[in-house]
Amino acid sequence: MKRILIVEDEGRISSFIAKGLKAAGFTSNIASDGRSGRDLALTGDFDLVVLDIGLPIMDGFSVLSELREQRPEVPVLVLTARDNTDDTIYALESGAVDYMVKPFRFGELLARIKLRLKETQPEAPATELVRGDVHIDLLRRRVRVAGREVDLSARELSLAEILLHNRGQVLSREQLLSHVWGYDFDPGSNVVDVYIGYLRKKLGSDFVTTVRGFGYRVD
């Protein structure tokens, strides 16, 4: 369950946000001044901070500055009554991921929170690589072409994998050598060309494109 820190000195507003977040499946903590908000944000395991600017003891811009220095991975959404352009620009340039002005609709605030949390979620690594009829199952290390299982050696599979991971990019023979065979392999060897030939025989003649003078590419 995602944890949200609400740094807001108006109890009515912070309570309203906290109740809405709870109904949406989040947990939240409230800090009513800038210093306690900063301390909680630096020590707590929060996924996002909703930060007011006009705070007692320590203003929101100072809090934002310290968070960006010490916890840059935590997204900060500024929620404030200040609606002038200079404050908006300053907050965003100081590292805030979003800026909302009061009065606000909770539905919009919730949508923005979900969006920012989604942006910070690491993408799950691909478990299957696909190009046309070629399907490579990275977990089972199995390869199918048009539904038919094809046997690739460990080198052939590594070569196909690096080409597919860099689809659309031209990879030089040296790059492929270093990734698949290691830096200590003879750079003058034609082993890359030989294995490209193996892949074309097993996966289709159009699987890899030769870019003369540069290397190979999977489109």
N, C-alpha and C positions, 0 to 999 in steps of 0.2 A: 504494500500500500504506500502510495506516494505521500511524502510529508511536506507541507507548505508552512513557511514562517511568515506571519503577518506582522509587519512593523508599522503600527498605526496608533496614534495617541487618542483618537476619538473612539471611546468604547462602543458606541452604538454601531459605528461602521465596522470595526474589527469583529464584533459579535455577529453582525449580519453576514460578513464574508465567511467566518468560521462555520456558521450553521449551514450556509449554502455548500461549502466545500465538503462538509460531513455528509450531506445528503447526496453529493456526487461521488462519494466513495474515497475521499481524501481524509487524512488526519492533518491537524494544524496546531500550531502554537502561536501565541500572541505576545508581542513585546510592545509596551506603551511608550517607550522613549528610544532615542537613537542609540544610546550607549548599550542598553540591555539588548536591543535588537542586533547590534554588531556582535556582542559577546555570544549571543545564542547562535547567530549565523556562522561564526567562526568555530564554535565548538560542537554544534549539533549536526546531525546527519540529515540535512534538509535537501530536498530536490529542487526547490524554487523558493525565492523570497519575493513577497509582495511588499513594496517599500514606499512609505509616504516621504515627502520631502520636508514639510514643515513640522519637524519633530522637536520636542524639548530635549535639553541636555546636549544632544549631538544631532546636527541636521542630517537629512537624508543623503545629501551629496557627499558628506564626509564618510557616512556609512558605506555608500556605494564605492567610494575610492578605496577604502580599506578592504572591502570584499574583493574587489577586482585584483588587488595586490596579493591577497592571501588565499582567497578561495575562488579563483577565476572560473572554475568549472561549474559553479552554482549560478544559474540564470537569475537575474533580478528584473522584476517587472515593476516599474514605477507607477504608483497610483496616487495622484495628487490633485489639489485644487488649482495648482499653478498651470495656466493654460497659455502662457506666452511662448512664442517660438524659440526664444533664446534658451529658456529652461529645458525645453524639449530637446533641442540640439545638444545642449551641454550634457544632459543625462545619457543620451544615446551615444555620444562620443566618449563618454566616461565609462561605457561598458554595459549600460542597461540594455536588455534585449527587447524591451517594449515600453511604451509610455501611454498611460490612460489618464484622462482628466475626469475629476468629480464634477457633478454627479454622474454616476455610471449605472449601467444595467448589469446585473450580476451575470446574466446569460452571456454577455459579451466578454466579461472578465473571465468567466470559466472557459469559454472557447479559446481565449488567448493563452490561458494557463496550459490547457491541454496541448495547444499547438507548440508552445515553447518546450514543454516536457517531451513531446514527440521528437523535436529537433535534437534534443540532447541524448536520446536513446541510441546506443550503438547499434548499427545494423547487424543483424544476424548474418554470420558468414554463409555464403552460398554452399549448399550441399549437393547441387547438381549444376553442371555446365551444359548448355544446349546451343548447338548451331545447326540449323536445318534438321536433318535426320540423325545427327550425332548427339547422343546423350551420354554424359560422363557422370556417374554416381561417385562423388568424392568420398563418401563414407564407406561404401562397400568396394570401392576401387574397381567398379565394373563399367564396361563401355558397351553401348548398344548403337547400332546403325540401322535405321529403318526397322527397329524392333528386334533385330538379330544381334545376339551377343558376339562381341569381337574381342579376341585376346590380344592385349597390348603388354609389352614388357614394361618393367618399371621405368626405364628411360623414356620409352615412347609415351607412356602415360604422363610423365613429368613434363615432357616437351609439349604435348597437346594441352596440358593444363596451363602452362605459363603463356602459351599463345592465346588461349581463350580468355584468360584473366586480363590480357592486354589487348582485347579485341579492338580492331581499328587502328592499332599502333604498329609501326614497323619496328621489329626487333632485329638488331644486328646479329651476325653469327657469334660475335664476342659476347654479347649479352646472353644469348641462349647457352653458349658454352659455360659461362659463369654460373648461371642458374641451375642448369641440369647436370653438368659434368664437374663443375668446380673450377676455381681460378688456376689451379695447377695443371690443368689440361693443356696440351700443346695447341696454341692459338692458330697454328698453321694447318691443323688437321681438318679434313673434310667430313668429320663425323656428323656435324649438324646437317649437311646436305644429304648424307646417306640416310639419316633418321627421318628427315623431311620426306624423303622418298618412301620410307616404310609407312609413314602416316598416310600419305596419299593413296597407297595401295590398300590400306586397311579401312580408311575413313572416307575415301573419295578423292578423286583427282583435283577437285576444286576446293578441298578443305583449307589448303594453305596457298596464298598468293606469293609469288616471288617478286620482290621489288629490286630490280637489277641495280647492283652497285651499293645497295643498302642492307637488304636482309629479307625477312619474311613477315607476312601479316595474315591474320585471320580476319576476314571482313564480317 
